[in-house]
Structure formats: C-alpha cells, structure tokens
Amino acid sequence: MKRSEGIHLLTHDLETDEYTGYLGTPGCLYGQNGAECAPVAWRLTYVLARETGEDITQDSLDYAMGLVVNSHDDVAYTIRNYGHRKYR
C-alpha cells in the first residue's frame, strides 16, 4: 500500500468514501484533526510493518491512528528510534 492510499483510508469513511479528516482530536500532540494525524499514523504503521515484515492493512492503520490520536508515548519513541529510513 502506498502512503497516499493509507492516508486516504485514514481520512475517509470506508463505506461512503466521505471525507472525515476534519474530525477533531482534542488534546492530541500530533494534530488538531484526523487529516493532521493521518501522516503520523501512516509513518508509525510503515515503520512497524517494515520492522516486523508484516503488510500494511486497514487494521494496522486503525491501530496506529488510535495510538496517535490518544498521544501514546510509543508513537514518538517508535518513529524516533526506528523511523530513520526513508518511506514511500
């Protein structure tokens, strides 16, 4: 899956394909809405998939987005320590 596809999945409703990126994420360290958090969630998902050898799936994107919008400490730690390589 490419970065643009992943961010699209994170910012659009799966059933209607309606844009949901404007939904707020109050108190989040990584952005004020879903559109701002989506690139961080993509980066986290990409790093985890690369390090574990797994594919990027809707479930892995959803999991990462949950960590991002809840400002989990593992987001910054994982990206800082394992995200040194370039991504798509």
C-alpha positions as CSV (number, residue, x, y, z in Angstrom):
1,M,0.0,0.0,0.0
2,K,1.3,3.4,-0.9
3,R,1.4,6.4,1.5
4,S,-1.4,8.3,-0.3
5,E,-3.7,5.2,-0.2
6,G,-3.1,4.8,3.5
7,I,-3.8,8.4,4.3
8,H,-6.9,8.2,2.2
9,L,-8.1,5.2,4.2
10,L,-7.5,7.1,7.4
11,T,-9.3,10.3,6.4
12,H,-12.3,8.8,4.6
13,D,-15.3,6.7,5.6
14,L,-14.8,3.2,4.2
15,E,-18.5,2.7,3.3
16,T,-19.3,6.0,1.8
17,D,-15.8,7.4,0.9
18,E,-16.9,10.6,2.6
19,Y,-14.0,12.8,3.8
20,T,-13.7,12.6,7.6
21,G,-10.3,14.3,8.0
22,Y,-11.9,17.4,9.7
23,L,-12.9,15.3,12.7
24,G,-11.3,16.9,15.8
25,T,-8.7,15.2,18.0
26,P,-8.8,17.3,21.2
27,G,-5.7,17.2,23.3
28,C,-3.7,15.3,20.7
29,L,0.0,16.1,20.5
30,Y,0.2,15.2,16.8
31,G,-2.6,17.3,15.2
32,Q,-5.9,19.1,15.7
33,N,-7.9,16.8,13.4
34,G,-7.7,13.5,11.6
35,A,-6.1,15.0,8.5
36,E,-3.2,16.3,10.6
37,C,-2.8,13.0,12.5
38,A,-3.0,10.7,9.4
39,P,0.6,11.3,8.2
40,V,1.9,10.4,11.6
41,A,-0.3,7.3,11.8
42,W,1.0,6.3,8.3
43,R,4.6,6.8,9.4
44,L,4.1,4.7,12.5
45,T,2.3,1.9,10.5
46,Y,5.0,1.9,7.9
47,V,7.8,1.7,10.4
48,L,6.1,-1.1,12.3
49,A,5.4,-3.1,9.1
50,R,8.9,-2.7,7.9
51,E,10.4,-3.8,11.2
52,T,8.1,-6.8,11.6
53,G,7.9,-7.8,8.0
54,E,4.1,-7.6,8.0
55,D,1.9,-6.0,5.4
56,I,0.2,-2.6,6.0
57,T,-3.5,-3.3,6.5
58,Q,-6.6,-1.3,7.4
59,D,-6.4,-2.8,10.9
60,S,-2.8,-1.8,11.3
61,L,-3.6,1.8,10.1
62,D,-6.6,1.9,12.5
63,Y,-4.4,0.7,15.4
64,A,-1.7,3.3,14.7
65,M,-4.3,6.1,14.3
66,G,-5.7,5.1,17.7
67,L,-2.3,5.5,19.3
68,V,-1.7,8.8,17.5
69,V,-5.0,10.5,18.5
70,N,-4.5,9.3,22.1
71,S,-1.0,10.7,22.2
72,H,0.5,7.4,23.2
73,D,4.2,7.6,24.1
74,D,5.1,4.7,21.8
75,V,4.3,6.8,18.7
76,A,7.2,9.3,19.2
77,Y,9.6,6.6,20.6
78,T,9.0,4.2,17.7
79,I,9.3,6.8,15.0
80,R,12.3,8.4,16.6
81,N,14.2,5.2,17.1
82,Y,13.1,3.1,14.1
83,G,12.0,5.6,11.5
84,H,15.4,6.7,10.3
85,R,14.9,5.1,6.9
86,K,13.0,6.8,4.0
87,Y,9.5,5.8,3.3
88,R,7.2,5.8,0.3
